[in-house]
Amino acid sequence: MIFTKAKLFFSALFLVSISNSFSAQNRISNHNNIGWYAYNGTFKLDSKFSIHTEYQWRRNDYITTWQQSLLRLGINYQVNPNLQLRLGYAWAETFPYGEIPLNGMGKDFTEHRIYEMATVTDKIGKIDLSHRFMLEQRWVGRYSNANLTSEDQYPFMNRARYMIRLQMPLKGNSIADKTPYVAVYDEVMIGFGKNVGENIFDQNRIGVLLGYKFNDLVRVEGGYLNQIVQLGREVEGKNVFQYNNGFIVSANFNFDFSKKTVD
C-alpha cells in the first residue's frame, strides 16, 4: 500500500512538473551531444546485504570534453525478492560544457550527496518492470566571486527522483544467460528546498537500450540517451533548458561472495 501511494505521488509529480515546465515559452534552449560510459558493480555479501559501486564517465561532444565525473557507492538491503533498499554516498564533478554552463561563472564545481533509494520490481508476462524511488541530500559547490579557484560555499539542496524501467528478452521468456534484451526507461528529477533556484523541475532522462546478459556475472547495455536539464538560474530574464542527446554504454558486474565452497 505504501509503495502504491508512492508510485501515484511520483507519477502525479512527474505529470505536473512536465506540464508546468514545458508549457513555458520564455526560455533559452541549448543543445549538446553527449556520451556516457558507465561501470556498475554489485558485491553480494549474503542473502540480504550487498555493496553497490558505480562510476560514470560523462562526456560532451560524445567523447572529446568533460561533462561530468560521477562516483556512487551504497549498501543494499534486500527486503524481499521484489524490494531492495539502498543507502549511499555520491561524489560528482561537473564541468563547464556547452554554450551556457551550469555554473554561472563558467567554472567546474564539486557536489557531495547522501541518498536513499528503494527499487520495486515486478514481472508482467515477458516484461520485467521496475520502479526506482530516490531522495538525495545535496551539497553543491558554489563560488562567492569569480576570482576564486575553488568553491567556498556548499548550499544544501534536496532532490526527489523517480524512474520507471521496462525490459524484455529478445528470445525466450526471461533474461537468462546468453540472452539479448531491449530496455526503455524514463526518469524525472524534482528539486525542493529553500536553496533550489529556477529548476524545481531539474531533469528528465529517457533511454532506449539494447542489452546482452552473458551470465550471472556480466551484462552490458548500450543505446540512445535523451537528457533535458533546466538550469537553476535565468539568463537575460529567461529560463535555460539544455537538450542533450547522445548515447550511453554500461558494463554491469555481479560478484557473489555469499556462496560457500563445499569440500
Buried (B, 14 or more C-beta within 10 A) or exposed (E): EEEEEBBEEBBEBBEEBBEEBEEEEEBBEBEBBBBBBBEBBBBBBEEEEBBBBBBBBBBBBEEEEBBBBBEBBBBBEBEEEEEBBBEBEBBBBBBBBBEBBBBBBEBBBBBBBEBBBBBBBEEEEBEBBBBBBBBBBBBBBBBEEEEEEEBEEBBEBBBBBBBBBBBBBEEEEEBEEEBEBBBBBBBBBBBEEEBBEBBBBBBBBBBBBBBBBEEEEEBBBBBBBBBBBBBBBBEEEBBBBBEBBBBBBBBBBBBEEEEEEEE
